[in-house]
């Protein structure tokens, strides 16, 4: 059975897309720790990040770097936090989280509750920044 992320890539489940190429897809987390919290995934379904073939692994992180830079231009933050958590969905993915302090990356923290319009506006702004810098 396809993971929820594979279904998002196929368009079966809607997402707030940030960026996409032939191999990767980036979209806003719908239960964000911060505005701009983004998930970066491989389109190919691989469960564990360290099972990703080396070339694709390097390209995934290069893609995530470009997405992270775009987020930083839109969302005020001191750093772009990056976490490979991988327990919630059996599909290798990276969390990019705008942070100002270490506790901003705690998954035990309450999640933000954003309206659809706010998700759409954030996604559009980050997508525009991504396009301008690639």
C-alpha positions as CSV (number, residue, x, y, z in Angstrom):
1,X,0.0,0.0,0.0
2,X,1.3,3.4,-0.9
3,X,2.4,5.7,1.9
4,X,0.4,8.9,2.6
5,X,3.4,10.8,1.0
6,X,3.2,8.8,-2.2
7,X,-0.5,9.6,-2.4
8,X,0.3,13.3,-1.9
9,X,2.9,13.1,-4.8
10,X,0.3,11.5,-7.0
11,X,-2.3,14.2,-6.2
12,X,-4.6,11.8,-4.4
13,X,-4.3,13.8,-1.2
14,X,-4.0,17.6,-1.4
15,X,-0.9,19.4,-0.1
16,X,0.5,22.9,0.2
17,X,3.3,22.4,-2.4
18,X,6.5,24.4,-2.0
19,X,8.7,22.9,-4.7
20,X,9.0,19.8,-6.9
21,X,11.3,18.2,-9.4
22,X,11.6,14.7,-11.0
23,X,12.8,13.1,-7.8
24,X,11.7,15.2,-4.8
25,X,8.6,17.0,-3.5
26,X,8.4,19.7,-0.7
27,X,5.2,20.7,1.0
28,X,4.1,22.4,4.2
29,X,3.5,20.2,7.2
30,X,-0.2,20.4,8.1
31,X,0.7,20.1,11.8
32,X,3.6,22.6,12.0
33,X,5.8,23.4,14.8
34,X,6.4,26.8,13.2
35,X,5.1,28.8,10.2
36,X,7.0,27.5,7.2
37,X,7.6,24.0,8.7
38,X,8.1,21.9,5.5
39,X,8.5,18.3,4.7
40,X,10.9,17.3,1.9
41,X,10.4,13.8,0.5
42,X,11.6,11.5,-2.2
43,X,9.0,10.7,-4.8
44,X,10.4,7.1,-4.8
45,X,9.0,5.3,-1.8
46,X,11.8,4.3,0.5
47,X,11.0,3.7,4.2
48,X,14.4,4.5,5.9
49,X,16.6,7.5,5.1
50,X,19.8,5.4,5.2
51,X,18.3,3.0,2.7
52,X,18.2,5.7,0.1
53,X,20.9,5.1,-2.6
54,X,23.9,7.4,-2.2
55,X,23.4,9.6,-5.3
56,X,19.7,10.2,-4.5
57,X,20.6,10.8,-0.8
58,X,23.0,13.6,-1.7
59,X,20.5,15.1,-4.2
60,X,17.7,15.0,-1.6
61,X,19.8,17.1,0.8
62,X,20.8,19.5,-2.0
63,X,17.1,19.9,-2.8
64,X,16.3,20.4,0.9
65,X,19.0,23.1,1.1
66,X,17.4,25.1,-1.7
67,X,14.0,24.8,-0.1
68,X,15.4,25.8,3.3
69,X,17.0,28.9,1.8
70,X,13.7,29.8,0.3
71,X,11.9,29.4,3.6
72,X,14.5,31.6,5.3
73,X,13.8,34.4,2.9
74,X,10.1,34.3,3.8
75,X,9.9,33.3,7.4
76,X,12.0,35.3,9.9
77,X,14.2,32.9,11.9
78,X,17.8,32.6,13.2
79,X,18.4,29.2,11.6
80,X,16.7,26.5,9.5
81,X,16.4,23.4,11.7
82,X,16.6,20.1,10.0
83,X,15.3,16.8,11.5
84,X,15.1,13.3,10.0
85,X,12.7,11.8,12.4
86,X,11.1,9.0,10.3
87,X,8.9,7.3,12.8
88,X,5.5,8.8,11.8
89,X,5.3,7.9,8.1
90,X,7.2,4.9,6.6
91,X,8.6,7.1,3.8
92,X,12.0,8.8,4.1
93,X,11.5,12.5,4.7
94,X,13.2,15.6,6.1
95,X,11.6,18.2,8.3
96,X,12.8,21.8,7.7
97,X,11.7,24.0,10.6
98,X,12.4,27.8,11.0
99,X,13.8,28.2,14.5
100,X,15.0,30.9,16.9
101,X,15.8,28.6,19.8
102,X,16.5,24.8,20.2
103,X,13.1,24.2,21.8
104,X,11.4,25.3,18.6
105,X,12.3,21.9,17.2
106,X,10.6,19.9,20.0
107,X,7.9,17.6,18.6
108,X,6.4,17.6,22.1
109,X,5.5,21.2,21.7
110,X,2.0,22.2,20.7
111,X,1.5,22.4,17.0
112,X,0.3,25.6,15.3
113,X,-3.3,25.8,14.1
114,X,-3.4,27.7,10.8
115,X,-6.3,28.4,8.5
116,X,-6.2,27.2,4.9
117,X,-5.7,30.7,3.6
118,X,-2.6,31.1,5.7
119,X,-1.2,27.8,4.6
120,X,-1.8,28.9,0.9
121,X,-0.2,32.3,1.4
122,X,2.9,30.8,3.1
123,X,3.3,28.1,0.5
124,X,2.9,30.7,-2.3
125,X,5.5,33.0,-0.8
126,X,8.0,30.2,-0.2
127,X,7.4,28.8,-3.7
128,X,8.1,32.2,-5.2
129,X,11.3,32.5,-3.3
130,X,12.3,29.0,-4.4
131,X,11.7,29.9,-8.0
132,X,13.7,33.1,-7.8
133,X,16.7,31.3,-6.3
134,X,16.9,28.3,-8.6
